[in-house]
Amino acid sequence: MLSTTSEYALRALAHLAGQPQGAALLGRDLAKAADIPANYLSKILLTLRNAKLVDTTRGSGGGYRLHRPAGEIFLIDVVELFDGISRNKPACFLQHQKPCSSTSSCNAHILWADVQARYLGFLVSTPLSTLAPQMPPPGGISPYAADLPVAGGQG
């Protein structure tokens, strides 16, 4: 359901969300980490910067970082930029440029309306923070490790 551009944008933002607070990533490093062609990513990042979802800093220590916390950015904020999906004006399944309603419906309207409502609900309610890679705890040991049985039955 996502365009390639939206998928790439969400992958890049998820990687930025997984960085320590205030840390910036160079575009080439972000492209490599998110497995996105660098030229394609630079265009995506320009759109994200213009939408005030990312900040850019030049020079030493520069790069890209989130403009606000990942918990305050929702998937719809990104997908709206690239896919023409709107939280306010649901589109027709067969003709994305045309509004679809019960009075002016396409052949798929009855089936699509429920799916679209659920999809939009997911995009509107899901913060970017849920996509961020989880960083291992300092020292690499999980706090849950204490609850695991010790090898050989001792403990």
C-alpha positions in Angstrom: 0.0 0.0 0.0 3.0 2.3 0.4 4.9 3.7 -2.5 8.6 3.0 -2.7 9.2 6.6 -1.8 7.1 6.5 1.3 8.8 3.2 2.3 12.2 4.7 1.9 11.2 7.8 3.8 9.9 5.8 6.7 13.1 3.6 6.7 15.3 6.7 6.8 13.3 8.3 9.5 13.3 5.1 11.5 17.1 5.0 11.4 17.2 8.6 12.5 14.8 7.9 15.3 17.1 5.1 16.5 20.0 7.5 16.9 20.9 9.0 20.3 19.2 12.3 21.1 20.7 15.1 19.0 23.0 12.8 17.0 23.2 13.5 13.2 23.8 11.1 10.4 25.5 12.0 7.1 23.3 11.4 4.1 25.6 8.7 2.7 25.7 6.9 6.0 21.9 7.1 6.3 21.6 5.8 2.7 23.8 2.8 3.5 22.2 2.0 6.9 18.7 2.2 5.4 19.6 0.5 2.1 18.3 3.3 0.0 20.0 4.7 -3.2 21.8 7.9 -2.1 20.5 10.1 -4.9 17.0 9.0 -4.3 17.4 9.5 -0.5 18.7 13.1 -1.0 15.4 14.0 -2.8 13.4 12.4 -0.1 15.3 14.2 2.6 14.8 17.5 0.9 11.0 16.9 1.0 11.2 15.9 4.7 13.3 19.0 5.5 10.8 21.2 3.8 8.0 19.6 5.8 10.0 20.2 9.0 10.3 16.6 9.8 14.2 16.6 9.6 16.8 19.2 10.3 20.1 19.5 8.4 23.4 20.8 9.7 26.5 21.5 7.6 30.0 21.0 8.7 31.7 19.0 11.3 29.1 17.0 13.3 26.5 17.9 10.7 24.1 15.7 8.9 20.4 14.8 9.3 18.4 14.5 12.5 14.7 14.5 13.4 13.2 17.9 13.9 11.1 16.7 16.8 10.9 13.6 18.9 9.9 10.4 17.0 6.9 9.9 19.3 5.5 13.2 18.0 5.8 12.2 14.3 3.1 9.9 13.0 3.3 7.7 9.9 0.6 9.8 8.2 2.8 12.8 8.4 5.2 11.1 6.1 2.9 9.1 3.9 0.8 12.2 3.1 3.9 13.9 1.6 4.6 11.2 -0.9 1.5 9.1 -1.6 -1.3 11.6 -2.0 -3.2 10.0 0.9 -5.0 12.5 3.1 -6.3 12.1 6.6 -9.0 14.6 5.8 -10.1 13.6 2.3 -10.2 9.9 1.6 -9.5 9.0 -2.0 -11.2 6.7 -4.4 -9.5 3.3 -4.7 -9.7 3.2 -8.5 -9.2 6.9 -9.2 -6.9 8.5 -6.6 -7.6 12.0 -7.8 -11.4 11.7 -7.3 -13.0 11.8 -3.9 -15.0 8.7 -3.2 -18.2 8.8 -1.3 -21.5 6.9 -1.0 -23.1 9.4 -3.4 -20.3 9.4 -5.9 -18.7 6.0 -5.5 -16.5 3.7 -7.6 -17.2 0.0 -8.0 -14.9 -0.8 -5.1 -16.3 1.8 -2.7 -18.1 -0.5 -0.3 -15.2 -2.9 0.1 -12.5 -0.2 0.1 -14.1 2.1 2.6 -13.5 -0.2 5.6 -10.0 -1.1 4.5 -9.2 2.6 3.9 -10.6 3.6 7.3 -8.4 1.0 9.1 -5.3 1.9 7.0 -5.8 5.6 7.7 -6.4 4.8 11.4 -3.1 2.9 11.5 -1.2 5.7 9.9 -2.7 8.4 12.1 -2.2 6.5 15.3 1.2 5.0 14.8 4.2 7.1 15.9 7.5 6.9 14.1 9.1 5.7 17.4 7.5 2.3 16.9 9.6 1.8 13.8 12.9 2.9 15.4 15.4 0.1 15.8 15.8 -0.8 19.5 19.3 -0.1 20.8 20.9 -2.8 22.9 21.3 -1.8 26.6 24.7 -0.5 27.7 27.0 -3.4 28.3 25.0 -5.6 25.9 23.2 -7.5 28.6 19.4 -7.5 28.7 17.8 -6.5 32.0 15.7 -9.7 31.5 18.8 -11.9 31.5 18.6 -12.2 35.3 15.3 -14.2 34.9 16.9 -16.8 32.5 17.9 -20.1 33.9 21.7 -20.6 34.4 23.4 -23.1 32.0 23.7 -26.6 33.5 20.7 -26.0 35.9 22.8 -24.2 38.5 21.5 -21.0 40.0 
